[in-house]
Amino acid sequence: MHIARNIRLLSWFNFWTDFRPYAPIAIIYFAQVSGSYALGMSVYSIVMLAQAIFEVPTGILSDRVGRKMTIVYGAVAAVIGMAFYAIGGTYLALVIGGILEGLARSFYSGNNEALLFDTVTEMGERTNYHEYLGKTSSMCQFALAISALLGGFIAAVSFRIVMWVSVIPMVLALFVSFRLIEPQIHSAKSGNVFSHLAEAIRHFMRNPRLRLLSITSILSFAIGEASWLFRSVFIEMLWPVWAIGLAQMIGNITAAISFYFAGPLIRRFGEFKLLVGGKIFGEAVNLIGLLLSSVVSPALMSSGSIFFGVNTVARGNLVQQEFSDEQRATMGSLNSFAGSLVFAVFSLLLGAVADHFGVTIALIGAALLMFIPIMMYAYVLRPRKAKAKVSVEPSLGD
């Protein structure tokens, strides 16, 4: 069948993979089972540590055995991991679920974008990669929005039911993965695995622009993702449980719209204005909501997601263009390896600060820290003279 089918299938795969009714109440559920915010956040740390451990081997696997089968392996791990979350009851069950979710993420990391890139290249649409990335990624946010609303209402009845319902979309994602087509432009690699990895590392070391963009992206992902995941605890202080999903739905819908129109917006305004201006707006709104700590705060904070999709695609577009065609998935995995480690540490610290000083103080501190990567983006993407101008034609961070 025609390779273009992958675009539609990837959209649906993204939808079912991120259709997570448990997402709005996950940290609350984890904290209840484990006994503290720090241990609850440690589940997310375990997910990211597991992803970090498996990042490099799964990235190499993608380059060697194919994009499709790598996605299938990830989908299998996701189903089993979600089942362990649903079993719950003990911290050990959450740990096992976290390890399997981390394994699934490592299979997807770099590989899924590489499959999309290989697909659009084979279609002769390589220069429009960022548009396809934005539209397929928007399905993730639509799924999160719909499932968040559903999960909030179910959670008002039972947290355990929410967890078991969340297994179903993981199974559907697995079915979709079997229908993907392996791009002919990519073939399995032979040769020494370690030399393959060493070549990717050397490319990173030789490219100072890529290094700086990667460090900035890592910090932005670690701080922003941990804060987003922990935000449900803050919302629970102001809204009833059933409404937690509503707040997250607002953020996901605005992010989905942002993803969908990312391509045209990037062409119109460029990466600098969108990343720096959008991130300043988002963090300012988030900080105001935290300082107010009123009934309007959750909705206000969620509105800051309007630039999330555009920022994500713009960042991915800049980093992806630096990769070699032959090792795109491996280098994407290397780039997210450090992000997983930094997230694991920061999420634990965020939970510990919340246990000792309060939820609001912890989130305010995280919001202030987010201005560090914003300033770094402003530096690396600052306007340059014509002779030093770097092309940003066509692309991954939370």
N, C-alpha and C positions, 0 to 999 in steps of 0.2 A: 504494500500500500504506500501511498505518497507520504514522504517524510513530514509534510506540513501537518499531518494528523497529530504529531507530537505537541503542537502548540495547544490544541484543544485538550488533549489528554493531560498535559502538564498543568493546565488551568484547573481541571477537575481534581487532579492529584493534590495540588496545593490546597484546594477547597476542603477536601476530606481530611487531609493531614492536619489542617489547622481548625477543623470543626471540633472544638474542645469545650463542651458544656461545663466542664469542671474548672476551666481557667479562672473565672472571676473569684472562686472561693478556694482555689488550690492552696494558697499560703495559710488560710484560716484552717483548712482541713489538715494540712501538714503540721501546723502548730498544735492543734488539738491532739493529734496522735502522738507527736514527739514530746509535747510538754512545754515548749518555749519557742519564741520567735527565732532565736539563733539556730536551734535544731531544725525548725521548720524551713528556714532559709538554707540550711545545710543540704537539704534534699536537692535544691537547685544547684548548689555547689557541686554535689556529687554528679549531677547530670553533666555539668560543664567539665569537671575533671575527667569523667569517663570519655566525654567527647574529645578532650585534649589528648588523652592517651591513645585513642583510636584514630585521631585525625590523620596522621601521616600514613599509616598502613592502608586505611580505607581510600585515601586520596590516590595512592599508588595503585591500589586495586582497580580503581575506576579507570585509570590510564591503561592498565594492562589487560583487564578482562571485559571492559565495556561499561557504558553509562547505564544502560537499562538494567542489567543484573545487579549493579550496585544499588540502584533504587529499590529493586525487589528485596534485597537483603535488608535494607533499612526499614522497609514496610513491615517485614516479618518481626524484626526486633521491636518496632513500635507497638504492634498488637500485643506482644507478650508483656512488654513493659507496662502498658496501660492496664492490663489485667492484674498485675501485681499492685499497682496503685489502688485499684478497686478492691482487692482483697484486704489491703490495709490492716488495721488492727494493731500492728506492731511497727516500730521504727525500722526493723529489719526488712519488712515487706516494702516499705517506701524506698529503702536503700537499693534493693534489687531492682525495683521499678525505675529508679533514677539511673542506675548503671545501664539498663537496657535502653532507656530513652536517650542517654548519651551516645550509646552505640549507634542507634538509629540516626541521630543528628549527624554523627561523623560520616555515615554513609551518604547522607544528603549534602553535607557541606562541600561546596566547590563543585561537586559532581552534577547537581541538578542545574546549576547555572551553566556548567560546561556542556551539558546535554542540550540546553536551549541554544547556546552559542553555536555548537556544531550543527544544530538543526537549521537555524536561520542562515548560517553560512552555506549549507548545502542547498538552501532555497534561493540563494543569491540575494539575501536581504541582510547581510552582515552589518551594513551601515545603519540599519534600523533596529539593531539589537536592543538598545535601551528602551525602545517603545514596546517591543515584545516582552521584555523583562518587567516593565511597569504594569502592563495589562495582565500578565500571568500572575504577578505578585499581588495584584489587587484582589484576586480571589481568596488569598489568605486572609485579608482583612475583612472581606465580606463574610467569610466563614466564621471568623472570630466574633464578628458583630452579632450574627444570627444566633450562634451557639451561646454567646454570653447572655443574651436575653433569655433564652430557653433555660440555661443553667441556673440563672438567678431564681426563676420561679420554682424549678425542681428542688433547688437547695433549701428553699423555705420549707419543704416537706422532709427531705432527707439528703444529707451529704453523700451517703453511701450509694443511693440510687443514681445521683449525678455521675459518680465515678464509673459505675457499670454502664450507664448509657453512653459514656464517652468511649467505650471500647468499640462500639458499632462503626463509627466513621473511620477508625483505624483499619478495620477489616475492609471497608469499601475502598480505601486508598490502596490497599494491597491488591485488590482485584484490578483497579485501574493500572497499576504498575505493570501488570502482565501484558497489557495491550500496547505499551510503548514500543517504538521502532528504534533500533540501534542505527545512528547515522553512519553512512558509508564513509564519510570524510574522516572518521576516527577509527583507528584499528588498534587491536591489542599490541602492547609493546613487549619486546623481548630484551634480553640483556640483564646486566647486573642491577638489582634493585637499589643498592646503595649508591651507585654512580648516578642513577636516575634521580635520587633524592639530593645528592650532593650538587648536581647541576642546577636544581631549583633553588637551593640555598645560595649558590654563587650568584644567581641572577638577582636575588634580593640584596645581597651585599654590594653589588655593583650599581644599584639604582637608588640614589639618595632620595629622589622624589617619592618613589614607591615606599621606601622605609618610613618617611615622615608621614605620608598619608596613612600607612598601616598603623603606626603608633597612635595617631589621632583617632582613627576608626576604632581601635581596640579600647581606648579609654572611653570614648563616647558610648560604645556598646555596653561595656561592663557597668558603668555608672547608670546609664539610662535604662537598661534592661532590668537590673536589680531593683531600681526604684519603681518601675512599672509593675513588676510582679508583686512588690510589697505594698503597693498603693491600696489594694483591696482592704487591708487592715485599717487604714485611715478612713476609707469610705464607710466601712462598717460602723465606725464611731459616729457617723453623721446620718446615714441612711439605713433603712431596714435591709435584712439579708436579700430579700427578693429584688431589691432595687440596685444591688451591687452590679448585677449584669447589665442594667440599663446604662450605668455610667461607663462601663467598659464598651458597650455597644456604640455609644456616641463617639468614643475615641477611635474605634475600629472602622466605623463608617467614614469618618472624615479622613482617616488614613487610607482607606480603600479608594476614595475619590482622588486623593493625592497621588496614589500609585498609578491610577488609570490615566491621568493627564500629565504624568511625569515627563514623557517624551517631548510633547509640544512646549511645555514650560521650560525645560532645559534648553531647548533650541532658542526660545524667546529671551530668556533672562540670563542663562549661563549658570555654571556651578557655583560661582562665588556668591552671588546675591541670594541664591536659593539655600545653600548650606548655612552660610553665616547669618543672613537675615532671618531665615526660617527657624534656625536653632535658637537665636536670641529671643524671638517672639515666643516660641514654645516654652522655653525655660522661664521667661518672665511671667507668663500666664500661670505656669505651674507653681512658681514661688508665691505669687499673689494669692492663689487658692489656698496654699498651705498656711500662709500668714493669717488669712481671714478665718480659716477653720470654721466655716459656717455651712448652712444647708446648701448654699449655691456652689460651694467649693468643688465637689466632684464633677459637676457639669462644666464649670469653668476650666478646670485642669484638663478635662478630656478634649476640650476644644483646641488645645495646643497641638493635637495630633494632625492638624490640617496640613502641616508641612512634612510629616514623617515619611510618607511615601516618596515624595519628590527628593528629599534629602538622601534617603536610602539608595534610590536609583542613581542619583548624581554621584554619590560616593562610590558606588559599585562601578559606575561608568569610568570614573577616573582610575580606579585600581585595576579593573579588568583589562584595560588597554595596555597595561605594562606587562602582562603575562605573555609568555611564549605560546604559540598555538599548540605545540606538542604536549605541554605540561600544564595546561590551564587548571585542571582539577587538583593536581598535586600542589601547585602554588597557592591555589585558593585555600586548601586545607592548611598549609603552613601559615597563611595569614590569619586564619581564625584560631589556630592553635594557641597563640598567646592570648587572644581574646577570651577563650574559655578559662584559662588559668587566672587571669585578672578578675574576671567575673566571679569565679569560685571564691576568691579571697574577699572581694568587696561585698558580696552578698552575705557572707558570714559576719563581717564587720557591721553591716547595716542591721542585721538581726540582733547582734549583741548590743549595739547602741540603743536600739528600740527597747530591749529588755531592761536596760539600766537607766536611760534618760527619757524614754517615751517615744511613741511612734512618730509624732509630729516633728520633734527635734531631729530624729534620724533622717526623715525625708527632706527637711529643710537643708540639713548639711549636705545631702546628696545633690540637691538642686544647685547649691552654690558651687560644688565641685564640678558640675557640668560645664561651667564657664571656662574651665581650663582647656578642654578639647575644642571649644568654640573659638578661643583665641588662637589655638594651633591651626585650625582650619583657615582662619583669617590670614595667618602668615603664609601658609603653603599655597593658598589660592589667591593671594593678593594680586591686583592688576600689575602687569609687567610691561616693560617697553617692547616694542614690536620685534626687535632683534632677539629678544629672549623669550618670546611668547611660545608657550607649549600647546600643541594641538590637543584638544580634548574630545575629538570625535570618537565614537564608540570603539560596556562593563566588562554588601557583603559582604553589616551591621549592619542590635540590638543589637 
